[in-house]
Amino acid sequence: MLSKKYYTNGQRVYKYDGFKLVFYYKSGVIKASGPFINNCMEGEWKFWRETGQLWQIGNFKSNMKHGLWVRYNREGQEEYMETFEKNKPVKKIK
């Protein structure tokens, strides 16, 4: 997951401070960020479109989707909400 450190244009692929991991698009815009513990995505993560617009917020447990996920459309409106357990959808709320 963290093997490639830079894009060909010199932009960092990610930044890790020992707790929080931030992924970047080739353009330098933040792609995703959240806790990264014991080489696993944990807790709440946020994902953005390359335009910088919020795309989704979701929770991970040991690198698997677990808990509530909310996705937003390009107008910034909530598109859907879904609950996951161990990477599998269990309840679509909207």
OpenMM code with the backbone's topology and positions (N, CA, C; nanometers):
from openmm import Vec3, app, unit

residues = "MET LEU SER LYS LYS TYR TYR THR ASN GLY GLN ARG VAL TYR LYS TYR ASP GLY PHE LYS LEU VAL PHE TYR TYR LYS SER GLY VAL ILE LYS ALA SER GLY PRO PHE ILE ASN ASN CYS MET GLU GLY GLU TRP LYS PHE TRP ARG GLU THR GLY GLN LEU TRP GLN ILE GLY ASN PHE LYS SER ASN MET LYS HIS GLY LEU TRP VAL ARG TYR ASN ARG GLU GLY GLN GLU GLU TYR MET GLU THR PHE GLU LYS ASN LYS PRO VAL LYS LYS ILE LYS".split()
positions = [
    Vec3(0.0806, -0.1192, 0.0000),
    Vec3(0.0000, 0.0000, 0.0000),
    Vec3(0.0856, 0.1266, 0.0000),
    Vec3(0.1968, 0.1232, 0.0689),
    Vec3(0.2818, 0.2420, 0.0789),
    Vec3(0.4139, 0.2264, 0.0038),
    Vec3(0.4145, 0.1461, -0.0999),
    Vec3(0.5410, 0.1214, -0.1692),
    Vec3(0.5827, 0.2379, -0.2597),
    Vec3(0.4901, 0.2973, -0.3341),
    Vec3(0.5234, 0.4078, -0.4240),
    Vec3(0.5182, 0.5386, -0.3466),
    Vec3(0.6312, 0.6103, -0.3399),
    Vec3(0.6369, 0.7325, -0.2598),
    Vec3(0.6129, 0.8603, -0.3388),
    Vec3(0.6467, 0.8609, -0.4683),
    Vec3(0.6327, 0.9814, -0.5502),
    Vec3(0.5759, 0.9472, -0.6871),
    Vec3(0.4955, 1.0386, -0.7399),
    Vec3(0.4502, 1.0290, -0.8786),
    Vec3(0.5666, 1.0696, -0.9693),
    Vec3(0.5545, 1.0429, -1.0971),
    Vec3(0.6622, 1.0779, -1.1909),
    Vec3(0.6882, 1.2283, -1.1973),
    Vec3(0.5891, 1.3095, -1.1588),
    Vec3(0.6081, 1.4553, -1.1599),
    Vec3(0.6725, 1.5067, -1.0309),
    Vec3(0.7071, 1.4146, -0.9386),
    Vec3(0.7722, 1.4535, -0.8139),
    Vec3(0.6767, 1.4758, -0.6971),
    Vec3(0.5479, 1.4761, -0.7240),
    Vec3(0.4475, 1.4922, -0.6179),
    Vec3(0.4450, 1.3692, -0.5285),
    Vec3(0.4378, 1.3917, -0.3984),
    Vec3(0.4258, 1.2805, -0.3034),
    Vec3(0.2965, 1.2048, -0.3270),
    Vec3(0.3008, 1.0723, -0.3135),
    Vec3(0.1814, 0.9889, -0.3218),
    Vec3(0.1100, 0.9908, -0.1869),
    Vec3(0.1882, 0.9937, -0.0793),
    Vec3(0.1302, 0.9947, 0.0553),
    Vec3(0.2240, 1.0609, 0.1543),
    Vec3(0.1691, 1.0933, 0.2709),
    Vec3(0.2465, 1.1443, 0.3833),
    Vec3(0.1962, 1.0715, 0.5075),
    Vec3(0.2866, 1.0220, 0.5886),
    Vec3(0.2498, 0.9473, 0.7080),
    Vec3(0.3273, 1.0021, 0.8270),
    Vec3(0.2568, 1.0382, 0.9342),
    Vec3(0.3228, 1.0968, 1.0513),
    Vec3(0.3301, 1.0010, 1.1702),
    Vec3(0.3048, 0.8734, 1.1467),
    Vec3(0.3075, 0.7758, 1.2553),
    Vec3(0.1689, 0.7429, 1.3074),
    Vec3(0.0705, 0.8226, 1.2700),
    Vec3(-0.0681, 0.7959, 1.3085),
    Vec3(-0.1628, 0.8227, 1.1915),
    Vec3(-0.1520, 0.9416, 1.1322),
    Vec3(-0.2418, 0.9805, 1.0237),
    Vec3(-0.1724, 0.9617, 0.8888),
    Vec3(-0.2469, 0.9035, 0.7947),
    Vec3(-0.1981, 0.8821, 0.6591),
    Vec3(-0.2790, 0.9702, 0.5653),
    Vec3(-0.2095, 1.0422, 0.4771),
    Vec3(-0.2744, 1.1289, 0.3799),
    Vec3(-0.2273, 1.0874, 0.2417),
    Vec3(-0.3221, 1.0559, 0.1533),
    Vec3(-0.2911, 1.0246, 0.0135),
    Vec3(-0.3199, 1.1471, -0.0714),
    Vec3(-0.2395, 1.1652, -0.1777),
    Vec3(-0.2545, 1.2790, -0.2680),
    Vec3(-0.2777, 1.2312, -0.4106),
    Vec3(-0.3498, 1.3122, -0.4859),
    Vec3(-0.3575, 1.2932, -0.6309),
    Vec3(-0.2259, 1.3419, -0.6909),
    Vec3(-0.2026, 1.3080, -0.8139),
    Vec3(-0.0820, 1.3517, -0.8840),
    Vec3(-0.0726, 1.5048, -0.8885),
    Vec3(-0.1880, 1.5700, -0.8830),
    Vec3(-0.1939, 1.7165, -0.8875),
    Vec3(-0.1555, 1.7814, -0.7540),
    Vec3(-0.1474, 1.7013, -0.6463),
    Vec3(-0.1147, 1.7543, -0.5145),
    Vec3(-0.2353, 1.7743, -0.4253),
    Vec3(-0.3553, 1.7588, -0.4803),
    Vec3(-0.4787, 1.7705, -0.4023),
    Vec3(-0.4917, 1.6465, -0.3145),
    Vec3(-0.5393, 1.6654, -0.1924),
    Vec3(-0.5585, 1.5513, -0.1016),
    Vec3(-0.6668, 1.4590, -0.1561),
    Vec3(-0.6355, 1.3305, -0.1581),
    Vec3(-0.7252, 1.2268, -0.2077),
    Vec3(-0.8004, 1.1593, -0.0929),
    Vec3(-0.7301, 1.1287, 0.0153),
    Vec3(-0.7901, 1.0598, 0.1300),
    Vec3(-0.7025, 1.0821, 0.2522),
    Vec3(-0.7651, 1.0764, 0.3705),
    Vec3(-0.6864, 1.0852, 0.4930),
    Vec3(-0.7609, 1.0187, 0.6076),
    Vec3(-0.6806, 0.9645, 0.6994),
    Vec3(-0.7375, 0.9011, 0.8171),
    Vec3(-0.6318, 0.8296, 0.8979),
    Vec3(-0.6718, 0.7712, 1.0100),
    Vec3(-0.5780, 0.6980, 1.0957),
    Vec3(-0.5246, 0.5731, 1.0266),
    Vec3(-0.3962, 0.5479, 1.0459),
    Vec3(-0.3300, 0.4302, 0.9895),
    Vec3(-0.2475, 0.3689, 1.1017),
    Vec3(-0.2987, 0.2605, 1.1588),
    Vec3(-0.2400, 0.2001, 1.2784),
    Vec3(-0.2040, 0.0556, 1.2505),
    Vec3(-0.0795, 0.0171, 1.2819),
    Vec3(-0.0319, -0.1198, 1.2575),
    Vec3(-0.0544, -0.1627, 1.1129),
    Vec3(-0.0200, -0.0725, 1.0190),
    Vec3(-0.0353, -0.0971, 0.8751),
    Vec3(-0.1784, -0.1225, 0.8326),
    Vec3(-0.2747, -0.0661, 0.9050),
    Vec3(-0.4165, -0.0826, 0.8716),
    Vec3(-0.4893, 0.0506, 0.8760),
    Vec3(-0.5828, 0.0673, 0.7817),
    Vec3(-0.6735, 0.1809, 0.7874),
    Vec3(-0.7692, 0.1534, 0.9026),
    Vec3(-0.7802, 0.2513, 0.9934),
    Vec3(-0.8651, 0.2362, 1.1119),
    Vec3(-0.9465, 0.3627, 1.1313),
    Vec3(-1.0653, 0.3491, 1.1869),
    Vec3(-1.1446, 0.4662, 1.2214),
    Vec3(-1.1987, 0.5407, 1.1012),
    Vec3(-1.2269, 0.6692, 1.1228),
    Vec3(-1.2902, 0.7508, 1.0189),
    Vec3(-1.1909, 0.8000, 0.9144),
    Vec3(-1.2247, 0.7782, 0.7891),
    Vec3(-1.1471, 0.8263, 0.6759),
    Vec3(-1.2341, 0.9164, 0.5913),
    Vec3(-1.1705, 1.0159, 0.5308),
    Vec3(-1.2397, 1.1063, 0.4389),
    Vec3(-1.1734, 1.0951, 0.3025),
    Vec3(-1.2565, 1.1031, 0.1989),
    Vec3(-1.2098, 1.0927, 0.0608),
    Vec3(-1.2606, 1.2118, -0.0176),
    Vec3(-1.1744, 1.2682, -0.1039),
    Vec3(-1.2093, 1.3848, -0.1829),
    Vec3(-1.1931, 1.3562, -0.3311),
    Vec3(-1.2692, 1.4283, -0.4097),
    Vec3(-1.2500, 1.4248, -0.5551),
    Vec3(-1.1263, 1.5089, -0.5876),
    Vec3(-1.0769, 1.4955, -0.7082),
    Vec3(-0.9566, 1.5708, -0.7454),
    Vec3(-0.9829, 1.7214, -0.7492),
    Vec3(-1.1074, 1.7588, -0.7530),
    Vec3(-1.1440, 1.9011, -0.7493),
    Vec3(-1.1298, 1.9585, -0.6087),
    Vec3(-1.1086, 1.8701, -0.5085),
    Vec3(-1.0993, 1.9128, -0.3694),
    Vec3(-1.2313, 1.9002, -0.2960),
    Vec3(-1.3343, 1.8583, -0.3663),
    Vec3(-1.4678, 1.8438, -0.3089),
    Vec3(-1.4799, 1.7119, -0.2317),
    Vec3(-1.5411, 1.7189, -0.1138),
    Vec3(-1.5618, 1.5989, -0.0330),
    Vec3(-1.6449, 1.4969, -0.1103),
    Vec3(-1.6003, 1.3715, -0.1118),
    Vec3(-1.6681, 1.2661, -0.1864),
    Vec3(-1.7356, 1.1670, -0.0916),
    Vec3(-1.6598, 1.1144, 0.0074),
    Vec3(-1.7191, 1.0220, 0.1027),
    Vec3(-1.6473, 1.0246, 0.2367),
    Vec3(-1.7223, 0.9832, 0.3381),
    Vec3(-1.6688, 0.9666, 0.4732),
    Vec3(-1.7095, 0.8268, 0.5167),
    Vec3(-1.6128, 0.7505, 0.5647),
    Vec3(-1.6448, 0.6152, 0.6074),
    Vec3(-1.5492, 0.5656, 0.7133),
    Vec3(-1.5853, 0.4546, 0.7723),
    Vec3(-1.5074, 0.3964, 0.8811),
    Vec3(-1.4453, 0.2632, 0.8406),
    Vec3(-1.3259, 0.2415, 0.8934),
    Vec3(-1.2533, 0.1173, 0.8695),
    Vec3(-1.2214, 0.0484, 1.0014),
    Vec3(-1.2101, -0.0813, 0.9944),
    Vec3(-1.1614, -0.1621, 1.1052),
    Vec3(-1.0717, -0.2687, 1.0427),
    Vec3(-0.9430, -0.2633, 1.0742),
    Vec3(-0.8439, -0.3566, 1.0170),
    Vec3(-0.8487, -0.3599, 0.8645),
    Vec3(-0.8467, -0.2421, 0.8020),
    Vec3(-0.8449, -0.2273, 0.6561),
    Vec3(-0.9751, -0.2640, 0.5874),
    Vec3(-1.0808, -0.2916, 0.6613),
    Vec3(-1.2083, -0.3276, 0.6013),
    Vec3(-1.3134, -0.2222, 0.6364),
    Vec3(-1.4023, -0.1944, 0.5403),
    Vec3(-1.5128, -0.1033, 0.5681),
    Vec3(-1.5929, -0.1614, 0.6836),
    Vec3(-1.6172, -0.0779, 0.7837),
    Vec3(-1.6903, -0.1251, 0.9009),
    Vec3(-1.7584, -0.0054, 0.9668),
    Vec3(-1.8894, -0.0049, 0.9641),
    Vec3(-1.9625, 0.1078, 1.0194),
    Vec3(-2.0256, 0.1910, 0.9089),
    Vec3(-2.0588, 0.3134, 0.9414),
    Vec3(-2.1319, 0.4016, 0.8512),
    Vec3(-2.0428, 0.4600, 0.7418),
    Vec3(-2.0962, 0.4622, 0.6203),
    Vec3(-2.0337, 0.5275, 0.5053),
    Vec3(-2.1351, 0.6224, 0.4436),
    Vec3(-2.0912, 0.7442, 0.4142),
    Vec3(-2.1767, 0.8451, 0.3516),
    Vec3(-2.1065, 0.8945, 0.2261),
    Vec3(-2.1792, 0.8973, 0.1164),
    Vec3(-2.1238, 0.9464, -0.0107),
    Vec3(-2.2007, 1.0715, -0.0525),
    Vec3(-2.1260, 1.1683, -0.1089),
    Vec3(-2.1839, 1.2950, -0.1530),
    Vec3(-2.1722, 1.3076, -0.3042),
    Vec3(-2.2742, 1.3676, -0.3659),
    Vec3(-2.2687, 1.3895, -0.5102),
    Vec3(-2.1882, 1.5165, -0.5394),
    Vec3(-2.1764, 1.5497, -0.6655),
    Vec3(-2.0946, 1.6648, -0.7060),
    Vec3(-2.1560, 1.7993, -0.6643),
    Vec3(-2.2811, 1.7979, -0.6249),
    Vec3(-2.3458, 1.9199, -0.5757),
    Vec3(-2.3298, 1.9340, -0.4252),
    Vec3(-2.2606, 1.8377, -0.3615),
    Vec3(-2.2379, 1.8424, -0.2179),
    Vec3(-2.3534, 1.7869, -0.1355),
    Vec3(-2.4509, 1.7290, -0.2031),
    Vec3(-2.5668, 1.6708, -0.1357),
    Vec3(-2.5374, 1.5244, -0.1013),
    Vec3(-2.5933, 1.4795, 0.0086),
    Vec3(-2.5770, 1.3405, 0.0483),
    Vec3(-2.6398, 1.2502, -0.0573),
    Vec3(-2.5602, 1.1593, -0.1121),
    Vec3(-2.6081, 1.0696, -0.2173),
    Vec3(-2.6642, 0.9411, -0.1572),
    Vec3(-2.5903, 0.8837, -0.0648),
    Vec3(-2.6416, 0.7672, 0.0067),
    Vec3(-2.5632, 0.7421, 0.1339),
    Vec3(-2.6263, 0.6639, 0.2231),
    Vec3(-2.5633, 0.6199, 0.3480),
    Vec3(-2.5765, 0.4685, 0.3523),
    Vec3(-2.4705, 0.4046, 0.3982),
    Vec3(-2.4720, 0.2588, 0.4052),
    Vec3(-2.3877, 0.2139, 0.5235),
    Vec3(-2.4280, 0.1064, 0.5855),
    Vec3(-2.3535, 0.0493, 0.6967),
    Vec3(-2.2856, -0.0789, 0.6497),
    Vec3(-2.1596, -0.0956, 0.6904),
    Vec3(-2.0808, -0.2129, 0.6529),
    Vec3(-2.0358, -0.2890, 0.7772),
    Vec3(-2.0193, -0.4191, 0.7609),
    Vec3(-1.9553, -0.5047, 0.8607),
    Vec3(-1.8562, -0.5923, 0.7866),
    Vec3(-1.7311, -0.5821, 0.8273),
    Vec3(-1.6232, -0.6604, 0.7656),
    Vec3(-1.6260, -0.6528, 0.6132),
    Vec3(-1.6355, -0.5302, 0.5615),
    Vec3(-1.6278, -0.5008, 0.4187),
    Vec3(-1.7546, -0.5349, 0.3404),
    Vec3(-1.8586, -0.5806, 0.4077),
    Vec3(-1.9828, -0.6183, 0.3370),
    Vec3(-2.0955, -0.5254, 0.3803),
    Vec3(-2.1721, -0.4758, 0.2790),
    Vec3(-2.2844, -0.3891, 0.3132),
    Vec3(-2.3925, -0.4674, 0.3885),
    Vec3(-2.4420, -0.4076, 0.4960),
    Vec3(-2.5467, -0.4743, 0.5736),
    Vec3(-2.6769, -0.3951, 0.5770),
    Vec3(-2.6680, -0.2628, 0.5547),
    Vec3(-2.7905, -0.1838, 0.5569),
    Vec3(-2.7713, -0.0561, 0.4791),
    Vec3(-2.8526, -0.0411, 0.3758),
    Vec3(-2.8525, 0.0843, 0.2994),
    Vec3(-2.9558, 0.1752, 0.3639),
    Vec3(-2.9135, 0.2901, 0.4096),
    Vec3(-3.0008, 0.3802, 0.4831),
    Vec3(-3.0713, 0.4776, 0.3903),
    Vec3(-3.0015, 0.5202, 0.2878),
    Vec3(-3.0610, 0.6148, 0.1939),
    Vec3(-3.0219, 0.5782, 0.0535),
] * unit.nanometer
topology = app.Topology()
chain = topology.addChain("A")
for resn in residues:
    res = topology.addResidue(resn, chain)
    for name in ("N", "CA", "C"):
        topology.addAtom(name, app.Element.getBySymbol(name[0]), res)
